[in-house]
Amino acid sequence: MATVDAKVYVHHYKSDGTCNVKIKVYHKGQHRFIDTSHYLCDKQLKKHPENKGEFVIKDSFVKKLVNDELDQYRLMIGNLGSRLKLFSPDDLKSFLVQSDTSIDFIEFCEQFISDIKQVGRDKSAANFNTIKNSLVDFFSRKKVFVDEINIDMLSNWEHYLRKERTIIRLNQLSEPVTTLQKPLTDASIHNYMRDLRSLFNHARKKYNRKSLGIIKIEHYPFEEYRIIEAPETRKRNTDVETLKLIRDCKPACNSRAELARDLFMLSFYLCGINAVDLYQIDQSNIVKGRLEYNRSKTRNKRKDNAFISIKIIKEADQLLKKYIGVLSIRYSTIGGLNKALSSGMKDLCKMLSLDDITYYWARHTVGNLARNKCRMSKDDVALALNHVDQGRKTTDIYVDKDWSIIDELQKNVVELLETSNNLFTEK
């Protein structure tokens, strides 16, 4: 049977001459402590008659308040009945603490974002931080309770996001900067709602313990609220002739356009490597003429840690030597590199009179050319792009990865750049 008792310890004496009253929770031979809001001074306390390390509450008013809290905790424990044996000491403490407090959703978001940053999920953290900031803007306060995330709020938030709005953010010098945000498109609305739903699901996972009968977040507004479908995305691949234009252009030395040209082609030569992976790799990733790394986007989501091995062909060799280990020195964050790439690609497109092409098009172009020009199978394309086929997980248990398949795809796609213009020009 779990027990609770009020304790005031001598060694908890603070410099201001007060002691905090703590609730001691004893369960399964272990104890945990819950802080209370009661801080008592000398005249409200007296020495414990038997234990020199403790005080006894003398103030009758505070004693009544503490006893009421103890009675409430005992009632909660009693109501658990036989389920109590399923609780660890930490579970029981969390249950008692959380049962009488509302969940601050913004506080949860901040902690969750911090946690995923620590495991290298910086891009996801940035996306979730955008959602958190937008909620603070929408509610005009930094404390938002989870119960306030409901179907009416979702509708009102969508309406808010579809209008022009003024926001204030801190720059790199921690100075407030005011900007006017344009209304979001359907695609952006979809992404915002999807990310909020993901945060809400993570909150439910943290606070709801069905096996223990604890349901702190009972409502689920996304059952009723229909998230707008994302519009079909524009195809983000280009043809061989455009690739040649990018490869052969001559931007100013050390310009962002030169950086964009080099990394775009390097991504194409290395089977669509993401910018974040180019940013993170170093000499240790080069093994016997191959670039071996774990794809950042999915390495924490897959049993194989999204490992891939790409042959360093001659077209990629000099570019890789030029940038490996340099990007993380030149740019303090991947966000800084992405901004430079975005700016550089815009300069390239303007120089070459091209439509808006981004760095990520290199990856899409590898897949498109491999499938539609080189007639490689979709399985081979998925292997080269380091994708997982959800429908073939069982097969993957039996079949080893053959990196020579990627080598063949890489060779076929890169050779398109050396083939006569007439044969491969898009019609």
N, C-alpha and C positions, 0 to 999 in steps of 0.2 A: 504494500500500500504506500502510495506517495504521500509525503507530508510537506507542509509549508509552515514557516515560522519567521517572525521578524527578528532581525539582528542589527545591532549597532556595535561595530568593532572599534576598539581603541586605536589600532594602527591605521584606521581610515580617517583619523583626525586631520582636517584640512588646515592650511595656514591661516584661514580667516576665523578659526576657532569653532567650526561646525563639523558635524558628522552626518553622513547620509544614512537613512534607514534603508536596509536592504531586506528583501524577501528571500529566505533560504529555501530552495526547493530540493527535497531529498527523495531520490527515486533510484531503485535498483543498486543501492549501495554507493551512490555518487550524489554529490550536491552541486547545484548551480545557483547563481545569485541573480536576482532581478532588482535593479535600482528603482527606488521610488522618488517621488517629488519632495520628500520630507527631509529637510536639513535642520538639525537641532543644535542648540548651543548648550553651554554648561548647565545653565539653570533649568533646562528641560530634561536633563539626564542625571542619573546617579549610577554609581558603580555597581556592577553585578555582584551579588552576595557570594557567589561561588566561583565565578570565572573572572579572573583579573583582566583578561583580554577583552571583556565586553562591558558595554553600558546597558542600563535598563531605562526605558522611556518613563519619565516622571510626569510629563505634561499630559494631563487627562484628555484634553481635546485631541491632540495628535494621536494618543493611544487609541482613542475611539476610531479615528480615521483609518489607522493602520489595521485595527481589528476588523473593520468593515471590508477592507481589501483582502485580508486573509480569509474571511468568510466567503467572499466571492470566488477566490481561487479554489477553496475547498469544495464549493458547490460545483464548479466547473470540472474538477477532478472526479468528483462523485458521479457526475452525469456521464462520464466516459464509460463507466461500468467495466465490462470485460475487455474493452478496447484498450484500457490503460496499459496492459501488458505488451501491447504492440509499440508503445512509445519508448524511445530512448530518453535519457535525461535531457539531451538537447532538444529533442522533439517536444517534450513536455514543457520546457521553458518557452520555446517558440510559440507553442499553442496558448499558453497563459498570457504571454506578452501581446501577441497579435490579436487575440480574440477581442480585446477591448480597445483596439486602436484602428483607425481608418488607414488604408494604404495610400501613401503619397506616390502617385504614379510617376511624377517627375523625378522624385528621389530614386525610385526603382530604375527608371531609364538611365539616370546618371551612373548608377552602380553597374548596371548591365553593360553599358557602353565601355566603362572602364575595364570590366572583366574581359570583354572580347578584344579590346586593344592589347591587353597583356599577352594574348595568344596570337597576335599578328594579324587580326582581322580588321585592319585599319580602314579599308574601304567600307565595309559593313558598318563599322563604328561611325564613320562620317555620315553615312546615309541615315542612321538612327539618330544621330545628333541633330540633323536637320529637322527631323520629325519632332524631337523634344523641344527644340527652339521654336518651332512653329506653334506647338501647343501652348508654350509660355506666351507667345505673341497673341494667340487667339483668346486665351483666358485673361490676359493682362495681369498675370501673377505667376509666381514661381512654385506655388503649391497647388497641385491639381489632384484630387482624390480619384481613385480608380472608378468609383461609382459614377463619376461625372462623365466617364467615357461611355456614352449610351447612344442609342439610335438617333435621338434628336440632335445630340452634339455632333455626330458624324455628318448629318445632313447640313447642319449650320457651318461646320468646318469646311465642307466641300464648297459651299456657297462663298465662304470667306476666301478660300484659295483661288476661286475663279475671278476675284476682283483685284484691282491694283491695291497694293498695301505698302505702307511704310514700315521698315524694320530697322532696328538698331543692333549692330554687332560690334564686337571688339576686334580691332586689327592686331597685327603682330606686336604692336607696342602697347597693347591693352588700352587703346584709346577708342571711345565710341565713334562709330561711323554710321551715318544714316543713309539708307538707300531706298529707292522706290522699286518694288518688285512687280514685274508684269504678271497678269493673270496666268495661271497654270493651264496647260493644254490637257486634253483627255489622257494622253499618255502619262503626263506627270501626276495628274490626279490619281490614276491607277497605281502608280509607284508609291505615292504618299500613303494611300489607303492600305496598300499591301504591306508596307513597312510598319504602319501603326498596328495592323492586325498581328504581325509577327511579334512586335513588342508586347501586345496584349496577351498573346498566347504564351510567351515566356513568363509573364507575370502570373498567369494562371498556373503554369507548371511549377513556379516557385512557391506560391502561397496555397495552392490546393493540394491536399494529400488524401486522395480518395481512399487509399488503403487504411487510413486512420480515421476516416469519416470527417476530415477537415475540409470544408469548402469555404474559403474566405472570399473568393470571387465567384459569385453564383451566376451573374448575368453574362451573356455573350452576345453583344449587339450585332456582331457580324453574321449571325444566323438570319437576322431580319434585313439588315442593310446590304444592298447589292452593290458591290464594288464595280464601277464601270470597267468594261473590258478594254484592255489595251488595244489601240489601233494596230493594224498590221504594219510592222516596221518596214521602212524602205530598205531594199536590198543594199547591203553595205559591202559590195565587192566591185572591183573594177576590171577592165580588160588588160590584155597584154601590152597594147600600145601605150596605154596610160602609165602602166608600170615602167615602161622604157623611158617615158618622158620624165618621170620622177627620178629614176635611176641616173639619167644622163644630164639632168639640169645642173647648173653651176651657181648655187646661191653664194652669198658672201661668206668668206671664211669666218668660222667661229660664231656665225649667226644662228638664231633659233631655227631658221629655215634649213640650214645645213644639218643641225641636230635632227630635225624632223625627217629630212631626206634619208639620213644615215640610219636612224632607228627604224623607220618604215621599211626600208629595204632589208635591214638586219632581221626584222620580224618575219618578213616574207621568206628570206633564206633559211630561217630556223623554224619553219613550220608554224608561224603565227605566235611566237612567244609574246607574252604580255609585257607591257612596260614595267609593271611592278617586279616581274621576275628579272628583267634586265637590270633593274635598279638594285636588286638584292644579291645577284650572283657575284662570285669573285673567282680567283684562280683555282680555288679548291673544287669548283664545279667542273673544271676541265679534266677529263680522265681519258687518256689514250686517244686523243683526237676527237672526243665527243663532249658535248655539253650535257651534263647530267644534273637535274634539279627537280625539286618538288613544286608543282604549280601552286602558287600562293592562293589562288581563288578557291581551290577545292582540297588542299592538302589536309585540312583538319576535318574534312567530311568523308574521306575515303579510307578504306582499310589499307590501300597501297600507298597512302600519303601522296597520291597524284604524282608519282615518280615518272619521269620520262628521260630518254636518252636520245639526243639528236646529234647527227654527224656534223662536224664543223667543216663544211665545204669551203673551197678556196674563195668563193664569192663572199662568204661571211667572215673569213679568218681575219682580214685586216680591220674590218669594222669592229669585230669583237675585241681585238687587241686595243683598238682606239678607245673603247668605252668601258670595258670590263673593270669594275672596281672604281671607276672615275665618277659615275653618275651619282653615287651615294655621297661623294665628297662635294661635288659641285652643287647638289641640291640637298637641303637638310631633310626634306620629306618627299615621299612619293607624290604628294599633292603639288609640290613645287615643280617636279619633273613633268607631271601631267599638264600643268598650266603652260610650261615652256613648249611642250609638244603641240598642244592645241594652238598656241599662237604661231608656232613654226609651220604647222600644216596649213593654216590660213594664208600665211605668206607664200607658201609653195603654190597653193591653188590659185592665188592671185597672179603669181609670176607665170604660171603655165596656162592660165585661163581655164581652169578646171572647176567643176562643181565642188561643193563642200565635201572634201574627203578627209577623214580623220585617221589617226594612227591605227585604230582598231580595224580599219578596212583591210589592212595587210593580212590579218588573220582570216577574215572572211574570204578574201581573194584566194588564199591557199586552198581552202576547202572547196570553193566553187570551181577553180581551175582543175583541181585534182579529180573531182567527180565528173564535171561536164566536158572537159577538154582531154584529160588523160584517161578517162573512163575507169578510174580506180573505184573499188567498191565503197559503199558507205561505211562499212566496218573499218576499212583501211583508213578512210578519212577521219573517222572518229578516233582511231588509235593515234594518228599523227597529231590531231588537235588535243589529245589527252582528255577526251571525253569518256564517260562511262555510259554504256548502253544498259539502261535499267532493265530491259527485257532479256538481257543475256548474262545476268550476274552469275547464274548457276554454271553456264558454259565457261565463264572466265575462271572458275575454280579449277577446271581441268586443263585449260589451254595456257601455256606460257606466252608471255609477250615476245614477239619476234621483232627486234628493232630494225632488222634488214627490210622489213615491209615499209617502215617509215623512210628508210634510206632510199628505197625505190621511188616512193611517192615524191620525196624531196627532189630527187634527180629529175624526174619527169616534169615536175612543175617548173623548176628553175630552167630547164632546157627550153621551155616555151619562149623564154626571153631571147634565145639565140636563133629561133626559127624565123623563116621569112615572114614579112609583115602580112602578105596577102592570105596566107594560110590560116592565121589565127585572129585576124581582125574581127571584132564582133559585128554581126549583121543586124 
